Amino acid sequence: MGLELISNLMNVFTAEDPMPFEHPDGDPWADFREGMRIEWKMDFTYKHVLGKYSKFFIELTNHKFLATECPGCGKVWAVPRPLCADCLTITKWKELPGTGTLHSFSVSEFVPSFMKVEVPYVLALVKMDGADTLFTHQLRNYGDSTDAVKTGMSVKVAYATEPVAHPMLLMHFEPV
Amino acid sequence: MEILDKKRRVFVLGGGISKFAAEREDGSMRDWINEAVLEALEDSGTKVQDIEHSTTSYFSDHFDKQLKAGAIFHDNIGMCPKPNVRVEGGGGTGGLAIRNAYAYIMSGLCDSMVVFGSENMGRQVPSDVAQQFIALASDTDWEVQVAGFYIAYYAIMMVTHMEQYGTKEEQFAMVSVKNHRNAMYNPKSHYPMDITIDDVLKSKMITYPYKKLDCSLLSDGAASLIFATEDWAKKNCSTWEKKPTIELTGTGCGTDFMRMADRPHPYPGVTHFRGKRTAAEQAYPMAGIKNPLEDFDCFEVHDAYSGAELVSYEDLGFCKEGESGKLMEKGVFNVGGELPTNTSGGLMGFGHPVGATGVAQGVEVLRQLRQEADPGRQVELNSKRGGMDSHGGTGTFCALNIFERRD
């Protein structure tokens, strides 16, 4: 039967010496140039636990935007973290109004296909009112042209109305 | 920081590179590492039986589907039962691995170290799966869902730099032209090209301001460097005092928040690589660097994107914040200029098999200081010092190493 015995065989081939210029006396690996390509399938589903900041995502479903505030130094982290990195005090949840200012953004004409979004895709870094650090998310509904998107413009959190594939997608930003 | 034994010094005995290419279907990481190490052994005139320790440098377990790959590399090259350790820091892995050699040798744990690094960058999976694997190096809970592709973050960094300092697309297009051209004189490179600024500006826009020709590559390949003390070299290195003596004189490392959104303002804000400044502040005094533009003959920069190379110049202290574009226009960083950078071709021209990249850029500095490089990219030696930097993420891990020729 020969090679047909290998159910996941894709093809056999002969590889070339990638560095012939280094081998004036001939290919030192000449004996090992037969190649075989096989199909190797992997399929994973994780049962992923979001960290101690899971409450952020839960409250997005209640149309609330939470941040974490440090009782030690007062810093408010817009992307929540249970431990303040500046002073190592355990933080507390703080509800923010959900408004902010566009600090910077990028416009992508192409996105990897695992992201189920349309292009142009605007990634926004927003200075949230009431927080000291920025928050990263997509900016949508800015009109017909990305020319309308300008740093310094006022934006707000908008919440999902349809089921989403991941809790991070329960919100996005829109111009005010 | 304190150097306990000032008489103990670390020398770079040799290096090797297994060709960088889009896909090396002639094998996998374990094969390319064999090639790179064999070349490094020949280049240094050393035998693996005499080398006491190895450092493994690779980034992702996903592409080659092999955990603990260092065990395979180490045993394949005949190093068992001697010690091995793996270093990882995203794109910073290679630079961190060189730093690791310095630390282990200076501590006295070993007198000799072979560093080997490689990466298989995923041509074996569809391109969007490869993108998804790389995305796992950003924050998987907070960033991957909203932008699981690094260029979107790097583009934000460049947009803010352009707004703040007036940096122009043409200026970083020049970086792409330089690096692709330098790669033409590097036979091990992945993407040598003779292109113009116009070619770069007209290439496909991916995320403003970055177009296809502003981007680094996904490459397969490997690289190796061998380090040792003088006493070990005298006994075991047949090229010692026959080839120029190159010493590893400085090393530094810095980090920054994983997520750009968490970083402090005004510096680095979402514009600069704070970890590079930290790394430079450590490495430069060690190596006696006071004015990098004058004190280095060459420098290999981690050009994840053309604009990132310009910004890196500023954080590495080659110029003040905002001035990198103008200096690029003046030709300061071209071969023949004041401080030629990425003579290897960098990540855009030479290639980027992540775990190999920083090690390969160390090999380039070695070749330059020994004056062994192809004449089309060989620099003039004045200070006889060269440097390299590697970074991971958007500056999450930054490593910087300095070599100096002693004769």
Interface residues (C-beta under 8 A of the other chain):
Chain A: F13 A15 E16 D17 P18 M19 F21 E22 W29 F32 R33 G35 R37 W40 M42 L50 G51 Y53 W77 A78 V79 A85 H103 S104 F105 S106 V107 S108 E109 F110 V111 P112 S113 F114 M115 Y121 L123 L125 T133 L134 F135 T136 H137 Q138 T151 H166 M168 L169
Chain B: S18 K19 A21 R24 E25 D26 G27 E35 E39 K65 S127 D128 V129 Q131 Q132 A135 D141 W142 E143 Q145 V146 A147 G148 F149 I151 A152 Y153 A155 I156 V159 T160 E163 P187 K188 K204 M205 I206 T207 Y208 F257 R259 M260 A261 D262 R263 V270
